[in-house]
Structures are given as structure tokens and as C-alpha cells.
Amino acid sequence: MWEIKNKQLVKTFQFETFEEAIVFINAVAKFCTSENHHPEIVNIYNKVKLSFCTHDAGNSLTELDYKLAKLIDTL
């Protein structure tokens, strides 16, 4: 479940292996590149934490942040 923390949309994903985490990160990168909107990504072994906000909108949440969160949830 995505949470709002410090004015950002945040979710941590856990995988079986490091390799699965990297495959996920690469899939996220494709979505984000197509929308020209990129999250902060933190990867520690099999965990990936994504944080979204829109810097151009004063570091607030916009419809684009929520749109990408929905797309990422389909992976």
C-alpha cells in the first residue's frame, strides 16, 4: 500500500532475490521514462523503496505521482 510520508508517495516492495529487485527497478524505469517523471529509488538487497513527488509543483503530490503509482502496482 502506498503511503504519504513527508509530502511524498512512498512504498517499499520486497522480492525473493536481489536480481528480482533489479528487474523490478528496470521495469519501473521504463514506465517513468515514458512519463518523464522519476522517483527516488532506494535498493537494499531484495527491497526497493520508491518515493514520488513533483518537484516542479513545489515538491507536492500531483496526479502524475498517483498515475505512476497505479502503473507500478501492475508490475
N, C-alpha and C positions, 0 to 999 in steps of 0.2 A: 504494500500500500504506500502510495506517495504521501509524504508529509510536508507541511510547510514549516521550515525552520530558518530563522534569521532571514526572512523575506525571500527564501529560496524554496523551490520544489525539490524534495530530496527523496531518494530511495536507494536502498542497498540490496543488491542481488547476490546470491550465493550459489556457487556451482560445485560440481564434484571435483574438478581439477583446474589448475592454472590455465591449461590450454583452452578449456571451455570458456573460461572468463575472457580470454583474449579473443576468441571467436565472437563472443557477445559484444565486446568493445568495438570490434571491426564492423559488426552489423549496425551498431549504434552510430558509428562514424558515417556510414552510408546515408542513413536517414537524416542525420544532422547536416551533412554536406549538401544534400539536396534541398534542405530548407534554409541553408546558410545561417544556422543557429546552433551553437555548440555549448555543451555542458562542461562543467568541471568534472573530471573523471579521476577517481582515486581507485587504484587496483592494489590490493594486498592479497597475494596468492590466489585464492579462489573466490574472493569477494570483490565486488565492483560497486562503488558508491557514485551515483550520478547526482549532480546538483544543477538546477536550471534557474536562471533569472534573466531578464532582458536588460542588459547594460544600457542600451540606447533609450530605455524608458525609465531611467533613474534607478536601475537595479531593482525594479519591481517585477512582479509576475504579470505576464500578458497571455493572450490566447495562444500564441505560438508556443509558449512553455508547456501549456496543457496539451496542445496538439501533439507535440513531440513525446510527451509522457505517455499518451494513449498509443501512439505508434510503437514506442519501445515495449510497451506491455504486450504487444502482439508477437514479439520475438520468442 
